[in-house]
Structure formats: C-alpha cells, structure tokens
Amino acid sequence: MTPVLTAIGFVVNTALLFVLTRRLLGVPVGWLRTLVVAIVVTGGMSGFLELTSERLGLPTGTDQLEQSPDITVVGLVLLLLVAWGVALGVGGLVLLEAVAPTGSLPSPVAFLRDLPARRRRSRRYGQIVAVAVRHGLGSFLRAGSRLPEHQDRAFLGRQLRRAFADGGVTFVKLGQMLGTRPDVVGLELAAELGRLQADSPPEPWARIEQVLRAELGEDWREAFAELDEAPLAAASVGQVHRARLADGSPVVVKVQRPGADAQVRADLDIVLRMSAWLERTTPWGRALGIRSLAEGFAESLREELDYRVEAANAEAVAAGVKAAAEQDGGPPAVRVPATYPSLTTARVLVMERAAGVPLSRPDATSGLDPSTRERLARALLASVLNQVLQTGVFHADLHAGNVLVERGGGGGETSAGKSPGRDPAAARLALLDYGSVGRLDRTARDAVGRLLFAVDRGDSLGAVDALCDVIDAPAGLDDRALEREVGAVISRVQSGSAGPTSSVFGDLFVLVVRHGFTVPPQIAAAFRALGALEGTLRALDPDLDLVTASRSAGEDYLGRRLSPPEVRAALEEHLVHALPVLQRLPRRVDAIAAAVQSGEAQLRVRWLADPSDRSYITSVVNHLVITVLASVLTLSGVILLVAGGGPALTPTIDLNPLLGGTLFLFAFVLAARSLARVFRDPGAS
C-alpha cells in the first residue's frame, strides 16, 4: 500500500473513531481530547490486530484472509478486536473525564491568549497566599479545613482583619462586606471585620490629572474655575478634590485612582476562583456558601467602580427625600447634594459641595439649641423611614461620618465662596456617599413596616410573623423561644432600660442570626441602615426619645398609607389581580357542586408532578438499569471466558471465549457510559 493510501486510511479511521467514541460515551466531551484518543487508538490498532492475530493463529495478510476457509469467523473475530480498540478509546475518555472534566481546562487557543494574564494572576496568588500564611491563615486554604470553635473565633477575626488590610483594596472591601453579614460569618468574626479600615495615601496629582484628561477630554479645565490639587480626602478606590465650576458653583470632584479598576477586577477574578475552589474542597466553604457570597460581593464592587451608578443612586435617594419633604411641607431639613451628570463618567463624579461639619466630629452640633437638634433628628428619622418603607431606595451606610450638619439656609457655599449664614433655625442635614444603596420591593417594605409597627405596639407575635415573612426561617425553628426573646427586646426598648448604646435593630439582627435565619442581602442592608441610624440620631441629639420619635414618624407614615387616595390605589391594584378569579369563581363552584351531587367528584394526587423530580428519578433508574445490565454481562462474559471450550469455530478459536469477549465488550462500554455520566454530572448519580 502506498504512503498516500496509508495516510488516507489513517485519517478515515481516525474520523470514524472520533465519531464512534463520542456517540458511545453519550455525554458531551471536548473535541480535542477525543481527537487525541482517536489518533492514539488508530495508531496502535494495526499493531494490536497483528499481535492478537499471531497469538490466535489468524491469517494476517489480505491474500491469506481470502484463502482462509473460515473467512466469516475470522472476520467476526477481527471485527470484535476492532470494537475492543474503540472500547479502549471510550475507556480512555472516561479516565480523562475523571481526572480533568471537560471545561475544567482551557482550550489551547484560550490558554495561549490568556498566558500573560495567567502569569500576573499566579504572582498575585503567591502574594495572597503569602499574606494568609504570614497571618496564620494558611491552614484554612487546605482541602478539608474547618473553622475553629466559637471561643477561638475572635482570634480568627483579628487575624482575618489584619490579612485583609494587607491584601489591598479589594480584600479590604471584602472584609468590610463580611463585617456586615453576621448572619453568614457569625457575630465574632463580623465584630472584628467591622473595624476594618484601610490607610490610603493620596495619589500624586499628575496621575489624577491623567484620569481627568482621559474622562473629560483635553479641555477639561474649561469646566472648572479652580480645582485644588491637594485632595480633600483619600480612599482606597478614589480621592476627593475641592473645586469650583466655571459658573462659580462649589463642587467636589471624586476621581478614581489610576489602575484601580484593573487591579480590582484582577483581584475579583482571583476571589471568585478561590471561592469556587474553597466551596468545593472545604466544609467551611460549603457551610458559608462562600461562592455565592463572593459573586454578590463582586457584583457590588463592580458597581462601585462605576461612578455613574453612584450618581444614579444619589438621584434615586434624592427623589425619595424630596417627596417626603413635600408631603411634610415647609423647608426640607434633610437633603441630598446635587450631582452633575454632564461632568460625571465611570471614573469621575462631580457633586455639589455641601458646606457643613460631619456629625462624627465632636463640634458638629455645637451652637445648636436642643429644639434644633431634636428637629433635625426627627427629620432624619422620618426621611430614612420614608426611604425604607415608601420608596424602597435607601442610603445603606448612614453612619455619622456621612451626615453633614449645615448651618444656615444655603444648600452649600454661595457662588462667591462665602459661608452661609449661621441661623440655627435654618440648619439642616446633608447626606453623603451613595456607593452603598439598598433597594426593597413592595413585599419586603410592607414586612419591614409591619415589624416596626409591631415593635411600637409591643406585639412580639406580630414582630416574629413579620420577621418570618421578610427573611428565610430555618427548619425546626423554635418560634416560641424566638417570640420570648423578641418580646424581651421590645420590652427593654419601651421601658427605656435598653441603655444609650443599645440598638433595637441590632438586637433583633443578633436574634435572627442566633436562631439560624438566612437573611437576604437587601434585608441585611435595611437592618444595617436602621441600626446605624440609631447611633447617628443619638450623636445628633443624645436626649432624643427614639420610641416617641419613631412612633411619631410611624404615625405619619401610616397616616399617608391610610389616606383615601392611597387606600383607593391599593384596593384598585388588588381588585385588578382578583377580578379574573372572581369572574370564574361562580362557574367553578357550580361545577364542583354538580360533581359532588352526582357522585363524580374525585381526588387525584399526581406523584412526581415536578419535572425536576421526574428527571432525577429517571436518571437514577437509568443508572441502576445500566449498572445491573453491565454487571450481568460482565459476569456472563467472565464465566464464558474462564470456561472456554464450546464448538470449535477455527482450529484456534472456540465459541465460548468469542461469546465471552463479546459480552464483556458490551459490559465495558455500558460501564464506561455510566461512569462518564457520573463524572459529568455527580448530582445526577
């Protein structure tokens, strides 16, 4: 045979093996590994046939085969040998799927394209692992590792806090996010991670100017009459500069650090990969659901990298604050500084400069008389409750540093740069930093409203019902014990014995965490916002009676909800949903009554009505049938092979070994097919 014909035959045989092995395996596998297996099997097939034929005394050449009196038997034996070659190829694919499932390794093209990024990622992996080991956390990265007992969680929290601080901006923010989720990481870890802060030195002005030029154009200076090169504040992702627009309006310019986006996205890729691996290999990763936590964190941080999202958040909160002020009448006591969309991009945010003192400073309320402080505190409480309960878009990080006390009636500095007047009666509050904004749908808002109403009324049963409506109760919940503990919290608040540092929302959150509730992120954000609000209100007015103020704000809210227009709108909405059901109800009742009267009424229960249940049962039955059939064929084939003998088909081949080899071939292919499904989809087995 000429080399050309040999090459053509090799290609044809490889293609046939490629198709056959994929079809016999029954699950989608990578084309590259299938092609490699087909080439290896085709290359070894001729030698395998020649060696086996010599051992069996079969004719090997074409002339010998044509002259053989047992050409049919010899052909069947050779066909069986070829089939065994294909089966071995199937077995090789199964082995590859067990070691490295399809999709777990990148394609060669993707591997070469991603090689520089892989090199950078490997270096970053090494840095992260080194930080973890330096802080005594290396053992938690090993497969099978577990979290320590509760008495050691505080020490673990301290080590985690230090490691996150050394890990860079992404890991600082990851630690801060985990600090807000005691329902997931536990109270001890959350308390430590809640103290996490990052020291961020300011970026040189030359690099900040590059960002401004790239985002606003070469003529960016024309938009500003002045811009202070020294930053007003520096954070991990960006820094804030004082400026004045061309028309004289005082503003602040928030500029993202150069390279922050690329660094954060690279670190997020590592966080997602590590979380997937830890959830797959460690019990503590599976218990915490660390992969879903990382995905939620990544989505939130990606939004934070886009300052246009922050500007939209500010506008959404501003709409709710404005609506609440219009309902109350009179000048607004709480406001949101305006943004400038024409000057805002993904990496630059321009916002009105509020002339005030952060409430976190000791002198923030100096010079304000008690009635003014009380007025501002009540207005802030009413505004936040309106955000949470009415509009559903609320500031989720309203600590004292994000609230400015403005003295006088101006919204900020005047266009001439002078400070506004110092009229205490005109003092108001400005809310800052909209990187963290929560959103609640109507169902969640109604449940939170019922919770607040139940707390106000001292109704522990109603409070527990509202909690169970808004968060996911665990299996085996002791609702009586939860009701007693909620009642104790409510009693302390209503009696005024809770103490100046107590937070009813913080106490309720601790309760639901201790009882094993699963708290959705947005509900956790609402609890966190309301809990932080209590501390902010006390910083604004230490003598404020929170119970009375909350009752007053709640009565205003209920008054609006129970006003004739609101009630009418709610009734119309419910009627629209209920009207089709009501129209069909008489006909259905009549049909049921007729069926009962005639004795034709039947109760039918359909088992496995859910398609996923039927699919699971079908998968289990298929595996069972294939396993039993493969076992029977294997046993029969082994018996026939061991027994030997039977009618002689050729001088060297008997019937029983030939049948045994055939049955064993079928058993091998069935077992390989079943194993491939198990490796491809372990949950279906």
C-alpha positions, 0 to 999 in steps of 0.5 A: 500500500502506498504512503498516500493510501496509508495516510488516507486510511489513517485519517478515515479511521481516525474520523470514524473513531472520533465519531464512534467514541463520542456517540458511545460515551453519550455525554458531551466531551471536548473535541480535542481530547477525543481527537487525541484518543482517536489518533492514539487508538488508530495508531496502535490498532494495526499493531494490536490486530497483528499481535492478537492475530499471531497469538490466535493463529489468524491469517494476517495478510489480505491474500491469506484472509481470502484463502482462509476457509473460515473467512466469516469467523475470522472476520467476526473475530477481527471485527470484535478486536476492532470494537475492543480498540474503540472500547479502549478509546471510550475507556480512555475518555472516561479516565480523562473525564475523571481526572480533568472534566471537560471545561475544567481546562482551557482550550489551547487557543484560550490558554495561549491568549490568556498566558500573560494574564495567567502569569500576573494572576499566579504572582498575585496568588503567591502574594495572597497566599503569602499574606494568609500564611504570614497571618496564620491563615494558611491552614484554612486554604487546605482541602478539608479545613474547618473553622475553629470553635466559637471561643477561638473565633475572635482570634480568627477575626483579628487575624482575618482583619489584619490579612485583609488590610494587607491584601489591598483594596479589594480584600479590604472591601471584602472584609468590610462586606463580611463585617456586615453579614453576621448572619453568614460569618457569625457575630465574632468574626463580623465584630472584628471585620467591622473595624476594618479600615484601610490607610490610603495615601493620596495619589500624586496629582499628575496621575489624577490629572491623567484620569481627568484628561482621559474622562473629560477630554483635553479641555477639561479645565474649561469646566472648572474655575479652580480645582485644588490639587491637594485632595480633600480626602483619600480612599482606597478606590478614589480621592476627593478634590475641592473645586469650583465650576466655571459658573462659580458653583462649589463642587467636589470632584471624586476621581478614581485612582489610576489602575484601580479598576484593573487591579480590582477586577484582577483581584475579583477574578482571583476571589471568585476562583478561590471561592469556587475552589474553597466551596468545593474542597472545604466544609467551611466553604460549603457551610458559608456558601462562600461562592455565592457570597463572593459573586454578590460581593463582586457584583457590588464592587463592580458597581462601585467602580462605576461612578455613574451608578453612584450618581444614579443612586444619589438621584434615586435617594434624592427623589425619595427625600424630596417627596417626603419633604413635600408631603411634610411641607415647609423647608426640607431639613434633610437633603441630598447634594446635587450631582452633575451628570454632564461632568460625571463618567465611570471614573469621575463624579462631580457633586455639589459641595455641601458646606457643613461639619460631619456629625462624627466630629465632636463640634458638629452640633455645637451652637445648636439649641436642643429644639434644633437638634431634636428637629433635625433628628426627627427629620432624619428619622422620618426621611430614612423611614420614608426611604425604607418603607415608601420608596424602597431606595435607601442610603445603606451606610448612614453612619455619622461620618456621612451626615453633614450638619449645615448651618444656615439656609444655603444648600452649600457655599454661595457662588462667591465662596462665602459661608452661609449664614449661621441661623440655627433655625435654618440648619439642616442635614446633608447626606453623603456617599451613595456607593452603598444603596439598598433597594426593597420591593413592595413585599419586603417594605410592607414586612419591614413596616409591619415589624416596626409597627409591631415593635411600637405596639409591643406585639412580639407575635406580630414582630416574629410573623413579620420577621418570618415573612421578610427573611428565610426561617430555618427548619425546626425553628423554635418560634416560641423561644424566638417570640420570648426573646423578641418580646424581651427586646421590645420590652427593654426598648419601651421601658427605656432600660435598653441603655444609650448604646443599645440598638433595637435593630441590632438586637433583633439582627443578633436574634435572627442570626442566633436562631439560624435565619438566612437573611437576604442581602437587601434585608441585611442592608435595611437592618444595617441602615436602621441600626446605624441610624440609631447611633447617628440620631443619638450623636445628633441629639443624645436626649432624643426619645427614639420610641416617641420619635419613631412612633411619631414618624410611624404615625405619619407614615401610616397616616399617608398609607391610610389616606383615601387616595392611597387606600383607593390605589391599593384596593384598585391594584388588588381588585385588578389581580382578583377580578379574573378569579372572581369572574370564574369563581361562580362557574367553578363552584357550580361545577364542583357542586354538580360533581359532588351531587352526582357522585363524580367528584374525585381526588387525584394526587399526581406523584412526581408532578415536578419535572425536576423530580421526574428527571432525577428519578429517571436518571437514577433508574437509568443508572441502576438499569445500566449498572445491573445490565453491565454487571450481568454481562460482565459476569456472563462474559467472565464465566464464558471466558474462564470456561472456554471450550464450546464448538470449535469455530477455527482450529484456534478459536472456540465459541465460548471465549468469542461469546465471552469477549463479546459480552464483556465488550458490551459490559465495558462500554455500558460501564464506561457510559455510566461512569462518564455520566457520573463524572459529568454530572455527580448530582445526577448519580 
